[in-house]
Amino acid sequence: MYPSLMAKTMMSKEKNVETYVRSIAPGQRALVQTLRRLVKAKARHLVEVMKWGNVCWIGNGNVCLIHVEDDHLDFAFFMGTSLADPKGILVGNGQYLRMIKVRKASDIRPRDLAGLIASAVALDRKGRTTKSLRNRRQMRVASNCLFVVRRLTRSS
């Protein structure tokens, strides 16, 4: 990657996707463009925006993103832990996010990625977002606390 562009592309403050993509080093730019075309072909309704210095696609919630690093790209799914991954191509250990490390064009497996994109879009259409899962977990915790409080007050 061009040293002068490294900080700019890793966490860009750019607001325009096209301007940002033009600022990426040519080799990585080609990979980004391939991924963008794939998302547009498989999920035309998603809105492409710059968010957190990355190219993101949004439907009802955040669906996927491209994060540019020095030596690779991460093509990440916000609800990656909820996606079926029969080929085992997703990596990561966060609470929700899973990604594919893209170092060269052959790392982009259109058929496998198309299936993951379709699954991510299906989750998004059902309203399954990281925010909705956090809210459900908080409601479950609150419900469990209420149950314990009721039980304790009955036994006293």
ROVEX-951321 format. One record per residue: residue number from 1; residue in three letters; chain; x, y, z of N, C-alpha, C, O in turn. Coordinates in steps of 0.2 Angstrom, whole numbers, plus 5000, padded with zeros to 4 digits. Each point is the difference from the previous one (the first is absolute). Layout:
+------+------+-------+------+------+------+-------+-------+-------+------+------+------+------+------+------+
| resi | resn | chain | n_px | n_py | n_pz | ca_px | ca_py | ca_pz | c_px | c_py | c_pz | o_px | o_py | o_pz |
+------+------+-------+------+------+------+-------+-------+-------+------+------+------+------+------+------+
|  NUM |  ALA |     A |    X |    Y |    Z |     X |     Y |     Z |    X |    Y |    Z |    X |    Y |    Z |
...
+------+------+-------+------+------+------+-------+-------+-------+------+------+------+------+------+------+
REM end
This chain:
+------+------+-------+------+------+------+-------+-------+-------+------+------+------+------+------+------+
| resi | resn | chain | n_px | n_py | n_pz | ca_px | ca_py | ca_pz | c_px | c_py | c_pz | o_px | o_py | o_pz |
+------+------+-------+------+------+------+-------+-------+-------+------+------+------+------+------+------+
|    1 |  MET |     A | 5004 | 4994 | 5000 |  4996 |  5006 |  5000 | 5004 | 5006 | 5000 | 5006 | 5000 | 5003 |
|    2 |  TYR |     A | 4992 | 5005 | 4994 |  5004 |  5007 |  5000 | 5000 | 5002 | 5007 | 4995 | 5001 | 5003 |
|    3 |  PRO |     A | 5011 | 5000 | 5000 |  5001 |  5003 |  5007 | 4996 | 5006 | 5001 | 4997 | 5001 | 5006 |
|    4 |  SER |     A | 5003 | 5004 | 4989 |  4996 |  5006 |  5002 | 4993 | 4999 | 5000 | 4996 | 5004 | 5003 |
|    5 |  LEU |     A | 5001 | 4991 | 4995 |  4993 |  4998 |  5000 | 4998 | 4995 | 5005 | 4994 | 4999 | 5002 |
|    6 |  MET |     A | 5011 | 4998 | 5002 |  4999 |  4995 |  5004 | 4994 | 5002 | 5006 | 4995 | 4997 | 5001 |
|    7 |  ALA |     A | 5007 | 5009 | 5002 |  4995 |  5002 |  5006 | 4993 | 5002 | 4997 | 4995 | 4998 | 5003 |
|    8 |  LYS |     A | 5006 | 5005 | 4991 |  4993 |  5002 |  4997 | 4996 | 4994 | 4998 | 4994 | 5001 | 5001 |
|    9 |  THR |     A | 5009 | 4994 | 4996 |  4995 |  4994 |  4998 | 4999 | 4996 | 5006 | 4994 | 4996 | 5000 |
|   10 |  MET |     A | 5010 | 5003 | 5005 |  4998 |  4995 |  5005 | 4994 | 5003 | 5005 | 4996 | 4996 | 5002 |
|   11 |  MET |     A | 5004 | 5010 | 4999 |  4994 |  5003 |  5004 | 4999 | 5007 | 4997 | 5001 | 5005 | 5003 |
|   12 |  SER |     A | 4996 | 4995 | 4991 |  4999 |  5006 |  4996 | 4995 | 5005 | 5003 | 4995 | 4997 | 5003 |
|   13 |  LYS |     A | 5006 | 5009 | 4997 |  4994 |  5005 |  5002 | 4996 | 5002 | 4994 | 4996 | 5004 | 5000 |
|   14 |  GLU |     A | 5006 | 4993 | 4994 |  4996 |  5002 |  4994 | 4993 | 4998 | 5000 | 4998 | 4995 | 5003 |
|   15 |  LYS |     A | 4998 | 5009 | 4995 |  4993 |  4999 |  5000 | 4997 | 4997 | 4994 | 4994 | 4997 | 4999 |
|   16 |  ASN |     A | 5010 | 5004 | 4995 |  4997 |  4997 |  4994 | 5004 | 4994 | 4998 | 5006 | 4999 | 5000 |
|   17 |  VAL |     A | 4990 | 4996 | 4998 |  5002 |  4993 |  4999 | 5005 | 5000 | 4994 | 5005 | 4997 | 5000 |
|   18 |  GLU |     A | 4993 | 5006 | 4994 |  5004 |  5001 |  4994 | 5007 | 5003 | 5001 | 5005 | 4998 | 4998 |
|   19 |  THR |     A | 4995 | 5007 | 5006 |  5006 |  5004 |  5001 | 5004 | 4996 | 5005 | 5007 | 4999 | 4999 |
|   20 |  TYR |     A | 4991 | 4997 | 5006 |  5003 |  4996 |  5004 | 5004 | 4994 | 4996 | 5005 | 4999 | 5001 |
|   21 |  VAL |     A | 4991 | 4998 | 4995 |  5002 |  4994 |  4996 | 5006 | 5002 | 4995 | 5005 | 4997 | 4999 |
|   22 |  ARG |     A | 4994 | 5009 | 4998 |  5005 |  5003 |  4996 | 5007 | 5001 | 5004 | 5005 | 5000 | 4997 |
|   23 |  SER |     A | 4995 | 5001 | 5009 |  5005 |  5002 |  5004 | 5004 | 4993 | 5002 | 5006 | 5001 | 5003 |
|   24 |  ILE |     A | 4991 | 4993 | 4996 |  5003 |  4994 |  5002 | 5006 | 4998 | 4995 | 4999 | 5001 | 4994 |
|   25 |  ALA |     A | 5006 | 4996 | 5008 |  5005 |  4998 |  4996 | 4997 | 4995 | 4994 | 4995 | 4996 | 5002 |
|   26 |  PRO |     A | 5008 | 5004 | 4992 |  4997 |  4997 |  4994 | 4998 | 4993 | 5001 | 4995 | 4997 | 4998 |
|   27 |  GLY |     A | 5010 | 4999 | 5005 |  4999 |  4993 |  5001 | 4994 | 4998 | 5005 | 4995 | 4996 | 4998 |
|   28 |  GLN |     A | 5004 | 5008 | 5007 |  4995 |  4999 |  5005 | 4993 | 5003 | 4997 | 4995 | 4998 | 5001 |
|   29 |  ARG |     A | 5006 | 5007 | 4995 |  4994 |  5004 |  4997 | 4997 | 4995 | 4996 | 4993 | 5000 | 5000 |
|   30 |  ALA |     A | 5010 | 4996 | 4996 |  4997 |  4995 |  4996 | 4996 | 4995 | 5004 | 4995 | 4998 | 4998 |
|   31 |  LEU |     A | 5008 | 5000 | 5007 |  4996 |  4995 |  5005 | 4994 | 5003 | 5003 | 4995 | 4997 | 5000 |
|   32 |  VAL |     A | 5006 | 5009 | 5002 |  4994 |  5004 |  5002 | 4994 | 5000 | 4995 | 4994 | 4999 | 5001 |
|   33 |  GLN |     A | 5008 | 5003 | 4993 |  4995 |  5001 |  4995 | 4997 | 4993 | 4998 | 4994 | 5000 | 4999 |
|   34 |  THR |     A | 5010 | 4995 | 5001 |  4997 |  4993 |  4999 | 4994 | 4999 | 5005 | 4995 | 4997 | 4999 |
|   35 |  LEU |     A | 5007 | 5004 | 5008 |  4995 |  4999 |  5005 | 4994 | 5004 | 4999 | 4995 | 4998 | 5002 |
|   36 |  ARG |     A | 5006 | 5009 | 4997 |  4995 |  5004 |  4999 | 4995 | 4998 | 4994 | 4994 | 5000 | 5001 |
|   37 |  ARG |     A | 5009 | 4998 | 4994 |  4996 |  4997 |  4994 | 4996 | 4994 | 5002 | 4994 | 4999 | 4999 |
|   38 |  LEU |     A | 5009 | 4997 | 5005 |  4996 |  4994 |  5003 | 4994 | 5001 | 5004 | 4995 | 4998 | 5000 |
|   39 |  VAL |     A | 5007 | 5007 | 5005 |  4994 |  5002 |  5004 | 4995 | 5003 | 4996 | 4994 | 4999 | 5002 |
|   40 |  LYS |     A | 5007 | 5006 | 4994 |  4995 |  5003 |  4996 | 4996 | 4995 | 4996 | 4994 | 5001 | 4999 |
|   41 |  ALA |     A | 5009 | 4994 | 4998 |  4997 |  4995 |  4996 | 4995 | 4995 | 5004 | 4995 | 4998 | 4998 |
|   42 |  LYS |     A | 5007 | 5001 | 5008 |  4996 |  4995 |  5005 | 4996 | 5004 | 5004 | 4995 | 4997 | 5003 |
|   43 |  ALA |     A | 5006 | 5009 | 4999 |  4995 |  5004 |  5005 | 5000 | 5007 | 4997 | 5002 | 5005 | 5004 |
|   44 |  ARG |     A | 4995 | 4996 | 4991 |  4999 |  5006 |  4997 | 4997 | 5006 | 5004 | 5001 | 5006 | 5000 |
|   45 |  HIS |     A | 4994 | 4991 | 5005 |  4996 |  5005 |  5004 | 5004 | 5003 | 5006 | 4998 | 5005 | 5003 |
|   46 |  LEU |     A | 5008 | 4992 | 4998 |  5004 |  5002 |  5006 | 5003 | 5007 | 4998 | 5002 | 5001 | 4994 |
|   47 |  VAL |     A | 4999 | 5003 | 5011 |  5003 |  5007 |  4998 | 5007 | 5000 | 5002 | 5002 | 4998 | 5006 |
|   48 |  GLU |     A | 5002 | 5004 | 4990 |  5007 |  5000 |  5001 | 5002 | 5007 | 5003 | 4999 | 5005 | 4996 |
|   49 |  VAL |     A | 5005 | 4995 | 5009 |  5001 |  5006 |  5004 | 5007 | 5000 | 5003 | 5003 | 4994 | 5000 |
|   50 |  MET |     A | 5000 | 5011 | 5002 |  5006 |  5000 |  5004 | 4998 | 5000 | 5007 | 4996 | 5005 | 5002 |
|   51 |  LYS |     A | 5007 | 4991 | 5002 |  4998 |  5000 |  5007 | 5006 | 4997 | 5004 | 5003 | 4995 | 4998 |
|   52 |  TRP |     A | 4999 | 5009 | 5007 |  5006 |  4998 |  5004 | 5006 | 4999 | 4996 | 5005 | 4996 | 5001 |
|   53 |  GLY |     A | 4996 | 5008 | 4993 |  5005 |  5000 |  4996 | 5001 | 4994 | 4995 | 5005 | 4999 | 4997 |
|   54 |  ASN |     A | 4989 | 4998 | 5002 |  5000 |  4994 |  4996 | 4994 | 5000 | 4995 | 4995 | 5004 | 5002 |
|   55 |  VAL |     A | 5005 | 4992 | 4993 |  4995 |  5000 |  4995 | 4995 | 4995 | 5004 | 5002 | 4994 | 5001 |
|   56 |  CYS |     A | 4992 | 5008 | 5000 |  4994 |  4996 |  5003 | 4994 | 4999 | 4996 | 4999 | 5005 | 4996 |
|   57 |  TRP |     A | 4998 | 4990 | 5005 |  4993 |  4999 |  4997 | 4995 | 4999 | 5005 | 5001 | 4997 | 5005 |
|   58 |  ILE |     A | 4994 | 5007 | 4994 |  4994 |  5001 |  5005 | 4994 | 4998 | 4997 | 4998 | 5002 | 4995 |
|   59 |  GLY |     A | 4998 | 4994 | 5009 |  4993 |  4999 |  4998 | 4995 | 5002 | 5006 | 5000 | 5006 | 5001 |
|   60 |  ASN |     A | 4997 | 4990 | 5002 |  4997 |  5002 |  5007 | 5005 | 5002 | 5005 | 4999 | 5004 | 5004 |
|   61 |  GLY |     A | 5007 | 4992 | 4996 |  5005 |  5001 |  5004 | 5007 | 5000 | 4996 | 4999 | 4999 | 4994 |
|   62 |  ASN |     A | 5006 | 5000 | 5010 |  5007 |  4999 |  4996 | 5000 | 4993 | 4998 | 4999 | 4996 | 5004 |
|   63 |  VAL |     A | 5003 | 5003 | 4990 |  5000 |  4993 |  4997 | 5008 | 4998 | 4999 | 5001 | 4995 | 5003 |
|   64 |  CYS |     A | 5003 | 5009 | 4993 |  5006 |  4998 |  4999 | 5005 | 5006 | 4999 | 4997 | 5005 | 4999 |
|   65 |  LEU |     A | 5009 | 4994 | 5001 |  5005 |  5005 |  4999 | 5007 | 4998 | 4997 | 5001 | 4994 | 5000 |
|   66 |  ILE |     A | 5002 | 5010 | 4997 |  5007 |  4999 |  4998 | 5005 | 5004 | 5004 | 4999 | 5007 | 5001 |
|   67 |  HIS |     A | 5006 | 4990 | 5003 |  5005 |  5004 |  5003 | 5006 | 4999 | 4997 | 5002 | 4994 | 4999 |
|   68 |  VAL |     A | 5002 | 5011 | 4999 |  5006 |  5000 |  4997 | 5006 | 5000 | 5005 | 5000 | 5004 | 5004 |
|   69 |  GLU |     A | 5004 | 4991 | 4996 |  5006 |  5000 |  5004 | 5006 | 5000 | 4996 | 5000 | 5001 | 4994 |
|   70 |  ASP |     A | 5006 | 4999 | 5009 |  5007 |  5001 |  4996 | 5000 | 4994 | 4995 | 5002 | 5002 | 4994 |
|   71 |  ASP |     A | 4997 | 4992 | 5008 |  5002 |  4994 |  4995 | 4994 | 4996 | 4998 | 5001 | 4995 | 4997 |
|   72 |  HIS |     A | 4993 | 5007 | 5005 |  4994 |  4997 |  4998 | 4994 | 5004 | 5001 | 5000 | 5005 | 5003 |
|   73 |  LEU |     A | 4994 | 4992 | 4995 |  4993 |  5003 |  5002 | 4997 | 4995 | 5004 | 5001 | 4994 | 5000 |
|   74 |  ASP |     A | 4994 | 5009 | 5004 |  4995 |  4996 |  5004 | 4994 | 5001 | 4997 | 4997 | 5006 | 4999 |
|   75 |  PHE |     A | 4999 | 4989 | 4998 |  4993 |  5001 |  4998 | 4996 | 4997 | 5005 | 5000 | 4994 | 5001 |
|   76 |  ALA |     A | 4997 | 5010 | 5003 |  4997 |  4998 |  5007 | 4992 | 5000 | 4999 | 4997 | 5004 | 4997 |
|   77 |  PHE |     A | 5000 | 4992 | 5007 |  4993 |  4999 |  5001 | 4999 | 5002 | 5007 | 5002 | 4997 | 5005 |
|   78 |  PHE |     A | 4993 | 5008 | 4996 |  4999 |  5002 |  5007 | 4996 | 4995 | 5004 | 5002 | 4999 | 5006 |
|   79 |  MET |     A | 4994 | 4996 | 4991 |  4997 |  4995 |  5003 | 5003 | 4993 | 4998 | 4997 | 4995 | 5000 |
|   80 |  GLY |     A | 5010 | 5005 | 5000 |  5004 |  4995 |  4997 | 4999 | 4993 | 5004 | 5000 | 4995 | 4998 |
|   81 |  THR |     A | 4999 | 5006 | 5009 |  4999 |  4994 |  5004 | 4994 | 4997 | 4999 | 4999 | 4994 | 5002 |
|   82 |  SER |     A | 4996 | 5009 | 4995 |  4993 |  4997 |  4999 | 5000 | 4997 | 4993 | 4995 | 4997 | 4998 |
|   83 |  LEU |     A | 5010 | 5004 | 4998 |  5000 |  4997 |  4993 | 5003 | 4993 | 5000 | 5004 | 4998 | 5003 |
|   84 |  ALA |     A | 4992 | 4998 | 4993 |  5003 |  4993 |  4998 | 5006 | 5001 | 4996 | 5000 | 5003 | 4995 |
|   85 |  ASP |     A | 5005 | 4993 | 5007 |  5007 |  5001 |  4996 | 5002 | 4993 | 4999 | 5005 | 4998 | 5003 |
|   86 |  PRO |     A | 4992 | 4998 | 4992 |  5002 |  4993 |  4999 | 5007 | 4999 | 4998 | 5003 | 4995 | 5001 |
|   87 |  LYS |     A | 5000 | 5010 | 4995 |  5007 |  5000 |  4997 | 5005 | 5002 | 5006 | 5006 | 4999 | 4998 |
|   88 |  GLY |     A | 4992 | 5004 | 5007 |  5004 |  5002 |  5005 | 5005 | 5006 | 4998 | 5006 | 5000 | 5002 |
|   89 |  ILE |     A | 4991 | 5005 | 4994 |  5004 |  5005 |  4998 | 5000 | 5006 | 5004 | 5004 | 5005 | 4999 |
|   90 |  LEU |     A | 4991 | 4996 | 5006 |  5000 |  5005 |  5004 | 5005 | 4999 | 5006 | 5000 | 4995 | 5003 |
|   91 |  VAL |     A | 5003 | 5011 | 4999 |  5004 |  5000 |  5006 | 4999 | 5005 | 5004 | 4996 | 5005 | 4999 |
|   92 |  GLY |     A | 5006 | 4995 | 5007 |  4999 |  5005 |  5005 | 4997 | 4997 | 5007 | 4998 | 4994 | 5000 |
|   93 |  ASN |     A | 5003 | 5010 | 5005 |  4998 |  4997 |  5007 | 4996 | 5006 | 5004 | 4999 | 4999 | 5006 |
|   94 |  GLY |     A | 4998 | 5006 | 4990 |  4996 |  5005 |  5004 | 4993 | 4997 | 5001 | 4998 | 4994 | 4999 |
|   95 |  GLN |     A | 4998 | 5010 | 5005 |  4993 |  4998 |  5002 | 4996 | 4999 | 4994 | 4996 | 4995 | 5000 |
|   96 |  TYR |     A | 5004 | 5009 | 4994 |  4996 |  4999 |  4995 | 5004 | 5000 | 4993 | 4998 | 4996 | 4996 |
|   97 |  LEU |     A | 5007 | 5008 | 5003 |  5003 |  5001 |  4994 | 5004 | 4994 | 4998 | 5004 | 4997 | 5004 |
|   98 |  ARG |     A | 4996 | 5001 | 4989 |  5004 |  4995 |  4997 | 5002 | 5003 | 4994 | 4997 | 5004 | 4997 |
|   99 |  MET |     A | 5009 | 4994 | 5000 |  5003 |  5003 |  4994 | 5004 | 4995 | 4996 | 5001 | 4994 | 5002 |
|  100 |  ILE |     A | 5000 | 5008 | 4992 |  5004 |  4996 |  4995 | 5006 | 5004 | 4999 | 5000 | 5006 | 4998 |
|  101 |  LYS |     A | 5006 | 4992 | 5003 |  5007 |  5003 |  4999 | 5001 | 5000 | 4992 | 5000 | 4994 | 4997 |
|  102 |  VAL |     A | 5001 | 5011 | 5000 |  5001 |  5000 |  4993 | 5007 | 5003 | 4998 | 5001 | 5006 | 5002 |
|  103 |  ARG |     A | 5003 | 4990 | 4996 |  5007 |  5002 |  4999 | 5002 | 5001 | 4992 | 5004 | 5003 | 4998 |
|  104 |  LYS |     A | 4992 | 4992 | 4998 |  5001 |  5000 |  4993 | 4993 | 4999 | 4997 | 4995 | 4997 | 5004 |
|  105 |  ALA |     A | 5004 | 5003 | 4990 |  4994 |  4999 |  4996 | 4997 | 4993 | 5001 | 4994 | 5000 | 5000 |
|  106 |  SER |     A | 5010 | 4995 | 5001 |  4998 |  4994 |  5000 | 4997 | 4998 | 5007 | 4996 | 4995 | 5001 |
|  107 |  ASP |     A | 5005 | 5010 | 5004 |  4996 |  4999 |  5007 | 4993 | 5002 | 4999 | 4996 | 4999 | 5005 |
|  108 |  ILE |     A | 5002 | 5005 | 4990 |  4993 |  5002 |  4999 | 4997 | 4994 | 4996 | 5001 | 4999 | 4994 |
|  109 |  ARG |     A | 4995 | 4997 | 5010 |  4996 |  4994 |  4997 | 4993 | 5002 | 4999 | 4996 | 5000 | 5004 |
|  110 |  PRO |     A | 5002 | 5003 | 4990 |  4994 |  5003 |  4998 | 4994 | 4995 | 5002 | 4995 | 5003 | 5003 |
|  111 |  ARG |     A | 5005 | 4991 | 4996 |  4995 |  4996 |  5002 | 4998 | 4999 | 5007 | 4995 | 5001 | 5003 |
|  112 |  ASP |     A | 5011 | 4998 | 5001 |  4999 |  5000 |  5007 | 4998 | 5006 | 5003 | 4996 | 5001 | 5005 |
|  113 |  LEU |     A | 5007 | 5005 | 4993 |  4998 |  5006 |  5002 | 4993 | 5002 | 4999 | 4997 | 5003 | 5004 |
|  114 |  ALA |     A | 5001 | 4995 | 4990 |  4993 |  5002 |  4998 | 4995 | 4996 | 5005 | 4995 | 5003 | 5002 |
|  115 |  GLY |     A | 5007 | 4991 | 5000 |  4995 |  4997 |  5005 | 5000 | 5003 | 5007 | 4995 | 5001 | 5003 |
|  116 |  LEU |     A | 5011 | 5002 | 4999 |  5001 |  5003 |  5006 | 4996 | 5007 | 5000 | 4997 | 5002 | 5005 |
|  117 |  ILE |     A | 5004 | 5001 | 4989 |  4997 |  5007 |  4999 | 4992 | 4999 | 5001 | 4996 | 5003 | 5003 |
|  118 |  ALA |     A | 5002 | 4992 | 4993 |  4992 |  4998 |  5000 | 4998 | 4999 | 5007 | 4994 | 5002 | 5002 |
|  119 |  SER |     A | 5010 | 4994 | 5002 |  4998 |  4998 |  5007 | 5000 | 5006 | 5004 | 4995 | 5001 | 5004 |
|  120 |  ALA |     A | 5010 | 5003 | 4995 |  5000 |  5007 |  5004 | 4994 | 5004 | 4999 | 4998 | 5003 | 5004 |
|  121 |  VAL |     A | 5001 | 4998 | 4989 |  4994 |  5004 |  4998 | 4993 | 4997 | 5003 | 4996 | 5004 | 5003 |
|  122 |  ALA |     A | 5004 | 4989 | 4997 |  4994 |  4997 |  5003 | 4999 | 5002 | 5008 | 4995 | 5001 | 5002 |
|  123 |  LEU |     A | 5011 | 4998 | 5001 |  5000 |  5002 |  5007 | 4998 | 5007 | 5001 | 4996 | 5002 | 5005 |
|  124 |  ASP |     A | 5006 | 5003 | 4991 |  4999 |  5007 |  5000 | 4992 | 5001 | 4999 | 4997 | 5004 | 5004 |
|  125 |  ARG |     A | 5001 | 4993 | 4991 |  4992 |  5001 |  4999 | 4996 | 4997 | 5006 | 4995 | 5003 | 5001 |
|  126 |  LYS |     A | 5007 | 4992 | 5002 |  4997 |  4998 |  5006 | 5001 | 5004 | 5006 | 4996 | 4999 | 5006 |
|  127 |  GLY |     A | 5008 | 5006 | 4994 |  5001 |  5005 |  5005 | 5005 | 4997 | 5005 | 5001 | 5003 | 5005 |
|  128 |  ARG |     A | 5003 | 4992 | 4993 |  5005 |  4998 |  5004 | 5007 | 5004 | 4999 | 5003 | 4999 | 4995 |
|  129 |  THR |     A | 4998 | 5006 | 5010 |  5006 |  5004 |  5000 | 5003 | 4999 | 5006 | 4997 | 4997 | 5005 |
|  130 |  THR |     A | 5009 | 5006 | 4996 |  5004 |  4999 |  5006 | 4996 | 5004 | 5005 | 5000 | 4998 | 5006 |
|  131 |  LYS |     A | 4997 | 5008 | 4993 |  4996 |  5004 |  5004 | 4994 | 4996 | 5003 | 4999 | 5000 | 5006 |
|  132 |  SER |     A | 4998 | 4996 | 4989 |  4994 |  4996 |  5003 | 5002 | 4995 | 5004 | 4996 | 4998 | 5005 |
|  133 |  LEU |     A | 5010 | 4998 | 4994 |  5002 |  4995 |  5004 | 5002 | 5003 | 5007 | 4999 | 4996 | 5005 |
|  134 |  ARG |     A | 5004 | 5009 | 4995 |  5002 |  5003 |  5006 | 4994 | 5002 | 5005 | 5000 | 4999 | 5006 |
|  135 |  ASN |     A | 4995 | 5004 | 4990 |  4994 |  5001 |  5004 | 4996 | 4994 | 5002 | 4998 | 5000 | 5006 |
|  136 |  ARG |     A | 5002 | 4995 | 4991 |  4997 |  4993 |  5002 | 5004 | 4998 | 5006 | 4997 | 4997 | 5005 |
|  137 |  ARG |     A | 5010 | 5003 | 4995 |  5004 |  4997 |  5005 | 4998 | 5005 | 5006 | 5000 | 4997 | 5006 |
|  138 |  GLN |     A | 5000 | 5009 | 4994 |  4998 |  5005 |  5005 | 4994 | 4998 | 5003 | 4999 | 5000 | 5006 |
|  139 |  MET |     A | 4996 | 4999 | 4990 |  4993 |  4998 |  5002 | 5000 | 4993 | 5004 | 4997 | 5000 | 5005 |
|  140 |  ARG |     A | 5007 | 4996 | 4992 |  5000 |  4993 |  5004 | 5003 | 5001 | 5007 | 4998 | 4997 | 5004 |
|  141 |  VAL |     A | 5008 | 5007 | 4996 |  5003 |  5001 |  5007 | 4995 | 5003 | 5004 | 5000 | 4998 | 5006 |
|  142 |  ALA |     A | 4997 | 5007 | 4992 |  4995 |  5004 |  5004 | 4994 | 4995 | 5002 | 4998 | 5001 | 5006 |
|  143 |  SER |     A | 5000 | 4995 | 4990 |  4995 |  4995 |  5002 | 5002 | 4995 | 5005 | 4996 | 4999 | 5005 |
|  144 |  ASN |     A | 5010 | 4999 | 4994 |  5003 |  4995 |  5005 | 5001 | 5004 | 5007 | 4999 | 4997 | 5005 |
|  145 |  CYS |     A | 5003 | 5009 | 4995 |  5001 |  5004 |  5006 | 4993 | 5001 | 5003 | 4999 | 4999 | 5007 |
|  146 |  LEU |     A | 4996 | 5002 | 4989 |  4993 |  5001 |  5003 | 4997 | 4993 | 5003 | 4997 | 5001 | 5005 |
|  147 |  PHE |     A | 5005 | 4994 | 4992 |  4998 |  4993 |  5002 | 5003 | 4999 | 5007 | 4997 | 4998 | 5005 |
|  148 |  VAL |     A | 5009 | 5003 | 4996 |  5004 |  4999 |  5006 | 4997 | 5005 | 5006 | 4999 | 4997 | 5005 |
|  149 |  VAL |     A | 5000 | 5009 | 4993 |  4997 |  5005 |  5005 | 4993 | 4997 | 5002 | 4999 | 5000 | 5006 |
|  150 |  ARG |     A | 4997 | 4998 | 4990 |  4993 |  4998 |  5002 | 5001 | 4993 | 5004 | 4996 | 5000 | 5005 |
|  151 |  ARG |     A | 5009 | 4996 | 4993 |  5001 |  4994 |  5004 | 5002 | 5002 | 5007 | 4998 | 4997 | 5005 |
|  152 |  LEU |     A | 5007 | 5007 | 4996 |  5002 |  5002 |  5006 | 4995 | 5004 | 5004 | 5000 | 4998 | 5007 |
|  153 |  THR |     A | 4996 | 5006 | 4990 |  4995 |  5003 |  5004 | 4994 | 4995 | 5003 | 4997 | 5001 | 5005 |
|  154 |  ARG |     A | 5002 | 4994 | 4991 |  4995 |  4995 |  5002 | 5003 | 4996 | 5006 | 4996 | 4998 | 5004 |
|  155 |  SER |     A | 5010 | 5000 | 4996 |  5003 |  4996 |  5005 | 5001 | 5004 | 5006 | 5001 | 4996 | 5006 |
|  156 |  SER |     A | 4999 | 5010 | 4994 |  5001 |  5004 |  5007 | 4994 | 5001 | 5004 | 5000 | 5002 | 5005 |
+------+------+-------+------+------+------+-------+-------+-------+------+------+------+------+------+------+
REM end
